[in-house]
Amino acid sequence: MTGRAGWRIRVCEAGRLNRRVGVEESDLVRRAAAGDAAAAEQIWVAHRRWIAAVLLAHKPRQTDLEDLLQEVALSVVQKISQLDDPSALKPWLRMIAVNTARATGRKQTRRRGLLRLVRPDVASESVSDLTTRECKERQARARKLGLLIDQLPENYRECVLLRCARGMSHKQISDVTGLPETTVETRIARGRRMLRELAQKPAKERAAMVEAVARSES
C-alpha cells in the first residue's frame, strides 16, 4: 500500500490509462481512500474532462485552467479519505472544483485549452485537411463563442458547458450538480437562447442584458 505522503497523480488524458473493466466506482473510491495511487489516478482520468468544464464555468477569466486542474487533482488525492459516501463522488468532485475556482483570485495567463474544450474537433484536424484561412476562421469563431459563454450567468454557464462542450446528458448533469433534470434542461435552453441573443447584440449592450437576467434569477 502506498502512503499518502508518497502519492503522485498525473493530470493526463484518458487514453493514457488502461482502465480495468468491471471495476465499480465505489470500490475505486475505497481503494483510493486507503492509499491506492492507481485507483486515485483512475478516478481522476475518468472525470477530468467534465471537471474542466466546471472550472471553466466558475473560474476567473484570466486564471489558467491547467493550474486549476492540478490544484483540484491534488485536493482529490489529499481529501478523498474524507468522502464518507462513495456514491456521492461526482457531487463531491464538483464541490472541490467549484471551491477551487472561486477561491483563486490570481491573474494568470489567458486560459489554454478553451478552443480544445469548446471545439475538440479543431485540435485534431491538420493543416493539410483545412486551408490556413479556414483554420483561422474556425479559431476565430471558437474564440468568439468562448467569450460569449464567459458572459453567461454562472448558473447557466456551467450547464451549457457540461452539455455542449462535454456532451453530458441532462441526467448526468443533474447527478453532478444536484439540480433537478427539469432545471438543468431549462438552464441549457435559456443559456443557448442567451448565446444567440448575445451574439447579435453590440458589446455595450451585452453586459446590461446579462445583468438583467441575473437579477431576474436571484
N, C-alpha and C positions, 0 to 999 in steps of 0.2 A: 504493500500500500504506500502510495506516495504522500508524504506530509504536505500540508497546505503551504508551508513556507517554501517548498520546492516546486510548487505548481507553476506551470507555464502554459499559457494558452495563446495560440496563434490566431490572429484575425485573418482568416483565409476564406477562399471561395469554396462552395460546396463540393465542387469536383475534385478537390484535393484530399478528400477524406473518404475512405471506403466504409460505408455505413453497414452495420450488422442488421441483416433482415430479421424482422420479427421482434426486435427488442422494444419493449414497452417504454414509453417516455417516463413514466413514473419510476421505473426501475433505473433508468439513466439518472434521474434526479437523485435517487437514494445513493447510487454509486458515486455520483459527483460529490454529494454531501459528505460521503465517507472518505473522500480524498482521491478518487479515481480521476486523474487528469484527462484520460482519453474520453471518459464519459462527459466531463465538463466541456471538452472541445466539441464533441458530437452534438451536444445541446446547442452550443453557440453556432456551429455551422448550419444547423437545421433552421435556426430562427434569425440569423444575421440580417437577411435581406429585408424582412419586414420591420425589424428594429431600426434599420437605416431609414426607412420611410417615416417611422415615428419621430426619429431625431430630426429629420428634415422639416417635419411639421411644427416642431416646438423650439428648435434652436435659433439663436440669433443669426441673422442673415450672413454675417461675415465669419462666423465660427466654423472651423474646419471639421468636416464630417468625419474623416478618418480618425482624428484625435478623439472625438466624442465616442466613436465606436470602440476605440481602445480602452477608454475610461469605463464604458459600460461592460466590456468583456472582463476587465479586472474586477469590477464590482460584482459581477456574476460569480466569478471564482471565489471571491472573498466572502460572499454573503449567502451562497446557495444553501449552506447548512442551516440557515435561519428560516428557510422555506418549510413550513410545517405541513402543508398540503401539496404533494407533488402534482395533483390535478390542477392546481392554480398557477402552474408555471407561466403560461402566457400572460395573464394579467400582471403577474409579479415582474416578468421581464419588461413589460410595457412601463410599469411604475418606475423601474430603475432608469429606463431610457428617458422618460419624461422628466424625472427629477434631475438627471444629469444634464439634459438640455437646458432646463430652466435655471439650474444653478450656475451655469457658466455665463460669465459676463465678458469673457475675453474676446477681443477683436483680433482675429487671425486672418490668414489669407482667405481669399474668396473660395467658397466651398468647391472641393473637387468631387467629381463623380456625379453631379446633378444631371448632366447630359446622359450619362450611362443609366441613371436610375429612371429618368423620365422616358427616354427613348433607348432602351437597351439594344435595339437593332442597329443603331448608328455605329456603335463601337465595333461591331462585328463585321461591318462592311468595309472592304478595302477600296483604296482609291481607284483600283483597276475596275471596280464594279460601278463606280459613280464618278462623274466628272468632278473636277475641283469645285466648279461652280455649284453643282448640286450638293456637294458636301457642305459647302459654306451656307447654302440656303437652309439645309436641314439643321445645321448647328444654330443658325440664327433663329429659326422657328422654335427649337428646343429651349434656347436661352430665353426667348420671349415668354414661352409657356412657363418656364421656371419662375420668372419674375412675376407673372400673373398669379401663380399658385402661392407665392410668398405673400401676396396681398389679401388672400382669403382669410377670413376669421379663423382662429386656431382650431375651433371645433369642427369646421368644415374641412380645413386643410388636411388634417390627419386622415379623415375618412376618404377623401378624394385620392390622396397619395397611396393609401393602402389598397384601394380599389383599382385605380388607373395605372399606377406605377408597378404595383406588385401583383395585381390580378387576383387579389383575395376576394372570396365570396362574401356576401352580406353576413352569413353565419360565422365565417372565420373572423371577420372584423368585429362582430358582436362578441365573440369569445375573447378577443384580445382587449377590447376597450371596456367591456362590461355594459355596453349600451344595448337596448332592445334592437332587434333587427329592423323594426319599422323606423326607428330613429336613425339608424345607420343609412337605410335606404333614402330617407328624407334628406339627410345631410349631403349625401352624394349627389342626389338630383339637384338640390339647391346650389351646391358647390359648382357643379358643372354649368348650371344656368348663370351663376355669377361670373364664371370664367368667360363665357360667351359675351356677357354684358360688359365686363371689364375690358375685353379686347377691342370693343367698339367705342369705348369712351376715351377722351383725351386724358392724359396723365393727371392733370389738375383735378379732374372730377372723380378719379378712381378712389382716392383716399376718403373723400366725403361719402361715397357710396358704401364703402366697406364699413366706415364708422357708423353709418345709419343702420346697416344690417346688424352689426354687433350690438347696438343699443336695443334694437327690437328683440334680440335673442336673450338679453340679460333680464 
